Amino acid sequence: MTVAECLPAFRETAAIAGLSSLVLHRFVTVNLDEARIGPETMVRRCCA
């Protein structure tokens, strides 16, 4: 799923802030080695 596809899921908080919080709490992962976070960045659910 891309960042652009994830953003509509956030209603109670700012979209990028919500996504960042999920990344920091390791609920999802994004690959920051290739480029900055953008609309085409892939978001993946972390394995438990």
BADO-537338 format. One line per field, with one value per atom (N, C-alpha, C): atom name; residue number from 1; x negated, y negated, z; residue in one letter. Coordinates in pm, whole numbers, plus 32768, in hexadecimal, padded with zeros to 4 digits. Example, Ala and Ser with C-alpha at 12.3 -4.5 7.8 and 13.67 -1.06 7.14 Angstrom:
REM BADO-537338
atome: [N/CA/C/N/CA/C]
num: [1/1/1/2/2/2]
x: [7AD9/7B32/7AD8/7AFB/7AA9/7AF6]
y: [8239/81C2/814A/80E1/806A/7FFD]
z: [830C/830C/830C/82C4/82CA/8313]
residu: [A/A/A/S/S/S]
//
This chain:
REM BADO-537338
atome: [N/CA/C/N/CA/C/N/CA/C/N/CA/C/N/CA/C/N/CA/C/N/CA/C/N/CA/C/N/CA/C/N/CA/C/N/CA/C/N/CA/C/N/CA/C/N/CA/C/N/CA/C/N/CA/C/N/CA/C/N/CA/C/N/CA/C/N/CA/C/N/CA/C/N/CA/C/N/CA/C/N/CA/C/N/CA/C/N/CA/C/N/CA/C/N/CA/C/N/CA/C/N/CA/C/N/CA/C/N/CA/C/N/CA/C/N/CA/C/N/CA/C/N/CA/C/N/CA/C/N/CA/C/N/CA/C/N/CA/C/N/CA/C/N/CA/C/N/CA/C/N/CA/C/N/CA/C/N/CA/C/N/CA/C/N/CA/C]
num: [1/1/1/2/2/2/3/3/3/4/4/4/5/5/5/6/6/6/7/7/7/8/8/8/9/9/9/10/10/10/11/11/11/12/12/12/13/13/13/14/14/14/15/15/15/16/16/16/17/17/17/18/18/18/19/19/19/20/20/20/21/21/21/22/22/22/23/23/23/24/24/24/25/25/25/26/26/26/27/27/27/28/28/28/29/29/29/30/30/30/31/31/31/32/32/32/33/33/33/34/34/34/35/35/35/36/36/36/37/37/37/38/38/38/39/39/39/40/40/40/41/41/41/42/42/42/43/43/43/44/44/44/45/45/45/46/46/46/47/47/47/48/48/48]
x: [7FAB/8000/7FA6/7FC9/7F77/7FA6/7F52/7F76/7FF6/8003/8079/80F8/80EF/8162/8182/8120/8132/816E/8152/8176/820B/8267/82F5/8322/82D3/82F8/82F2/82AC/829B/8305/8356/83C0/83B2/837C/8372/82ED/828E/8208/81D7/8171/8135/80FC/810F/80ED/805A/7FFF/7F71/7F45/7F7B/7F5B/7F8B/7FFF/8034/7FE1/7FBB/7F67/7EDE/7EA6/7E25/7E2D/7E99/7EAC/7EB2/7EF7/7EFD/7E73/7E23/7D9B/7D46/7D4D/7CFB/7D20/7D9F/7DCA/7DC2/7D87/7D6B/7DE8/7E57/7ECD/7EC2/7E7F/7E66/7DD5/7DA4/7D1D/7D20/7CBF/7CA9/7C13/7BEC/7B5F/7B2B/7ADB/7AA4/7A19/79E5/7960/795F/79CE/79D3/79F1/7A4F/7A77/7AC9/7AEC/7B42/7BCF/7C1F/7CA9/7CF5/7D38/7D87/7E03/7E54/7ED1/7EBE/7E4D/7E34/7DE6/7DC2/7D79/7DD2/7D99/7DE5/7DEB/7E62/7E78/7E9A/7E53/7E6B/7E87/7EE1/7F02/7E8D/7E68/7DFC/7E2E/7DD6/7DF8/7DE6/7E40/7E38/7DDE]
y: [8073/8000/7F85/7F20/7EA7/7E43/7DE0/7D75/7D31/7D18/7CD5/7D26/7DAA/7DFE/7E02/7DEA/7DEF/7D6F/7CFE/7C7E/7C6C/7C9B/7C89/7CD2/7D2D/7D78/7D21/7CB3/7C5C/7BEF/7BEC/7B89/7B33/7B6D/7B27/7ADE/7AF8/7ABC/7A98/7A46/7A25/7AA5/7AB7/7B35/7B5B/7B02/7B23/7B36/7AE8/7AF9/7B82/7BAB/7C2E/7C9F/7C92/7CF8/7CFE/7C8B/7C86/7CC9/7CB3/7CF2/7D8A/7DBB/7E4C/7E86/7E3B/7E67/7E68/7DFE/7DF5/7E60/7E87/7EEF/7F7B/7F82/7FFF/8051/800C/8051/8065/8007/8010/7FEA/800E/7FEA/7FA1/7F4B/7F0A/7F0F/7F18/7F1F/7E91/7E61/7DDA/7DD9/7E4F/7E57/7E27/7E3A/7E19/7D86/7D4D/7CC2/7C91/7C12/7BDA/7C14/7C04/7C32/7BDC/7C1D/7BD9/7C2B/7BFE/7C43/7CD3/7CF2/7D77/7DD2/7D9F/7DEF/7E61/7ED9/7F4D/7F56/7F71/7F82/8015/8054/80E1/80F6/8152/8176/81C3/81A4/81EC/8273/82D2/8357/8358/839C/83A2/8410]
z: [8000/8000/8000/7FB3/7FAE/8016/8030/808D/805E/7FDE/7FA8/7FC5/7FC3/7FE0/8075/80CA/815C/8195/8159/8194/81B0/815C/817C/81FC/822F/82A8/8326/8320/8396/8396/8401/840C/8489/84F4/8574/8586/852F/853A/84AE/84A9/8428/83EB/836B/8329/8336/8316/831C/83AD/8409/8497/84C7/849E/84C4/848B/840D/83CE/8412/8432/8477/84FF/8545/85C8/85BA/8555/853F/8520/84D4/84B4/8533/8582/85FB/8662/8665/86C2/8683/860D/85C5/85A4/8587/8555/84BE/847B/83EB/83D0/8359/8332/82AB/8297/8216/81FD/8180/815C/8146/81A4/819A/815B/8139/80FD/806C/8026/7F98/7F7E/7FC9/7FB2/8029/8027/808E/807F/80EA/80E4/807F/8023/7FBE/7F9E/7F41/7F21/7EF1/7EB5/7E80/7EE0/7F56/7FB8/7FE8/7FEB/8017/80AF/80E3/8173/8188/81E3/81FF/8293/82B0/833A/8374/83EF/8433/8463/8460/8494/852A/856E/8601/8630]
residu: [M/M/M/T/T/T/V/V/V/A/A/A/E/E/E/C/C/C/L/L/L/P/P/P/A/A/A/F/F/F/R/R/R/E/E/E/T/T/T/A/A/A/A/A/A/I/I/I/A/A/A/G/G/G/L/L/L/S/S/S/S/S/S/L/L/L/V/V/V/L/L/L/H/H/H/R/R/R/F/F/F/V/V/V/T/T/T/V/V/V/N/N/N/L/L/L/D/D/D/E/E/E/A/A/A/R/R/R/I/I/I/G/G/G/P/P/P/E/E/E/T/T/T/M/M/M/V/V/V/R/R/R/R/R/R/C/C/C/C/C/C/A/A/A]
//
